[in-house]
Every structure is written in C-alpha cells, then in structure tokens.
C-alpha cells in the first residue's frame, strides 16, 4: 500500500521528517570522520578486523586535495603494545609524499610478553593492506608494508603469503631469530653499561639456552630467512640505523642480502641511515634519542636526515613502475658479534633441576628422620638451593626486565652477580666443611645414611662444573 501525504495529518508529517533527520544524523555519526589539519594532511579514523576477527583501530593519512590513484602503505610496528602514536612521524612523512598511509594500534589480545604469534600479526597487517586497497584514491595494486624491528619479521611473512603486498620496506629488520637477536641486544647494552665479558657470555649462552629449552621466550626460534627467500618478485628496501644497538645491523644486512639474492630478487636495496638509531631516528651513539616527540616519557628522536626521503622516493619509484635495481651500501662497524643459541638442549634445564633435587633431598629426608643430622650439611643444602636459584634467576631477570636488572655495576659485574658468586664460594666452603665433619664423625654405613647424604654430596660435586659453565667462577 502506497503512503499518501495528502491524507496524512500534519503531526505525522512532522514526525516522519524528524525521524529522517535523526536517522541521517546517526548515520553521519557512525561513519568514519575525515578531518583536515593545519599541516596539509587529512586524517580519518578507521576500524577493521584483523586475525581471528579482532577489531583494530587505526588512522588513515593522506594529502589534503590529493588526486589519486596514490600508492598506499601500512605501518607494522615493533615489539610491545605499539600504540599508533609511536609511528606518527613516519606516517606523516609518507602521507606528505603522496603515499596514503594506515597506522594502527597493535593488538593486545593474543599477544603478550610470553605469547607471540607472528602469523596472527601478519593477518592483522594483511587486513590493513586490504583496507587501503578498498579506498578510493588508492591504487590497489600499489599497497605495501613498512615494518619496524619486530615488524621486520612480520612484513616479509605477509608478503610471502599474499600477492596483495606490492612492496616491503623495513627499518631495523632482524636477520636472526628473536632469541639470538635479543641476546645480542642485551649484551650490547650491558657492554655499554660497563659489564665485562663473562657475565655477557652467561646472558648470551647458558641463560639463553635455558630460556629456549623451557619455552620461556616466545617464538624463540622463528627463522626469517625462509620468508625472505620467497620474495622473488616483491621489491624490498631494507634499512638499518648505522648506530643500531638492538638488532645487529651488519649481520642482519648480510642475511637479508644473501637470502633475497637466493630468491632471485632483482629489486632488493640494502641501506644504512647515517646518524640513525634502531628506529631510524636521530641519535649520537644508538643509546639516546635526539629531539622528536615524547613517547611514554622518553624521546623518540627526530627522523634522521634523509631517512624519510630515502623511503618515500623509493616507494614512489616502485609505484611508477621503476623499482630500483638491487644494491647494498657498505655496512658500518658492529662492536659485538652475535652468539648462536642452540635449540632445545635437555641439559640446560635438567642440570639445575637435578641440582635442586639433590640439595633439597637432605631437608626433605629430615621429615622422615632417616640418617644422621649434621649442621654443616644442613648449611650446604640450604646454600646450594639458594645458589642454584640465584645463578639462574640473575641473568634471566635481564631478559624479563631489561638491562636495568644488571645495575648497579661493580668491578665489571652486576652487584647481584657478585652476590651469586659469593654464594657459589659459600657452597664450595660448606661442602669442604661437611666432608671434614663426616670424616670426623664417620657414621656407620647404612642405607639410611646413603639415602640421606648421597644426593646432597652428588649435588655439591655437580655444582662446581655447572657453576663454571654458567660463568659464576669467571
């Protein structure tokens, strides 16, 4: 039945008009709002669904009055929560160069200090690519990715999975797996703090093996090389700050170059940002940041000279069908080399577990009132338990909380490590005193005596080579 306005009452007409206005207003409020600012850029808040259907929030930036179709780029952040504000300078630089840019808040669901799924992060980034592809004014065949640090693992993974990715730009992209990279990062910062080699070797060696073997370090063995070897047609620009202190720039650049060469990629450019830190921002030595906005109370640093221009001109060349030919700039020096970390090694976790059981057996047997009770052996058991826990916990704390856990430093060692070394000496002294007390007392041999004293004795003997391996004796 058709509605006739002629037969309708004036009240109904007014109500219908008000309803239409209300619906229109609600639609306008629900739609993403685009706004131009005084810097000549247009910003639009957007939402899109990433991996697992999670709703992600971001901002699309473009030039005010731009005439498409423009290339597009999705910014993939580094490790941690990664709010989009951290990458505002890069987003604005790309947008001013005529490259429509999506920067988004990193997921906090399914991502934490103890759980990282690069495949899930790759799904988020690919969803961002498809969001830009669907926008008017963007060339859907020229949307690529920019990946920083951890994003340097994610961006090649996305490109290896989907032909929707037209190009890849990385800054501070790691060539090694996450655990080896983090071990180098920590030892580099410990070296800067004045910590000598023995403790640094413990962090990069036994403690890293312990982390890998116990699964405490998420995605420890993720290998980026197979993903790079699949990028045979995707143009790649890989950059590192020449003062990068978080990813080994010289070694990573060599890995990228060799992997992409094996892939047959004819458009892989390796370069270094002069005066650039890990994030390509201005620094004096890689450990500070000069200028720029504050992020979580710390300076991000201004974009290093020519950093943004290098990226934007390369993207524009790719978008116009003239991707630069493969090249590699001379690599800067690298103060420390990385240390290979073996995979799952049973002895990394079994040895301290057996030592703990051996030392704990003596006080546990006291509950059963089996065998002799000697005060020196009691001290040996207690000090042994404390020394094993402290030996493992001290360098592991550096992985958990950062190199700040190694302060203060005295005589080239963290003060906490000096305490650990003191405990190790106390264990050896207690073992000698216990052996002398047993020799004087000479208890009658029996199964009760053996069951009570053998575990702690074996633990004391095994503690010495284990402590040497962990660097306690150095």
Buried (B, 14 or more C-beta within 10 A) or exposed (E): EEEEEEEEEEEEEEEEEEEEEEEEEEEEEEEEEEEEEEEEBBBBEBEBEBBEEBEBEBBBBBBEEBEBBBBBBBBBBBBEEBBBBBBBBBBBBBBBBBBBBBBBBBBEEBBEEEEBBBEBBBBBBBBBBBBBBEBEBBBBEBBBBBBBBBBBBBBBBBBBBEEBBBBBBBBBBBBBBBBBBBBBBBBBBBBBBEBBBBBBBBBBBBBBBBBBBBEBBBBBEBEBBEBBBBBEEBBBBBBBBBBBBBBBBBBBBBBBBBBBBEBEBBBBBBBBBBBBBBBBBBBEEBBEBBEBEEBEEEBBBBBBEBBBEBBBEBBBBBBEEEBBEBEBBEBBEBEBEBBEBEEEBEBBBEBBEBBBEBBBBBBEBBEEEBBBEBEBBBBBBBBBBBBBBBBBBBBBBBBEEEBEBBEEBEEBBBEBBBBBBEBBBBBBBBBEBBBEBBEEEEEEEEEBBEBBBEBBBBBBEBBBEBBEBBBBBB
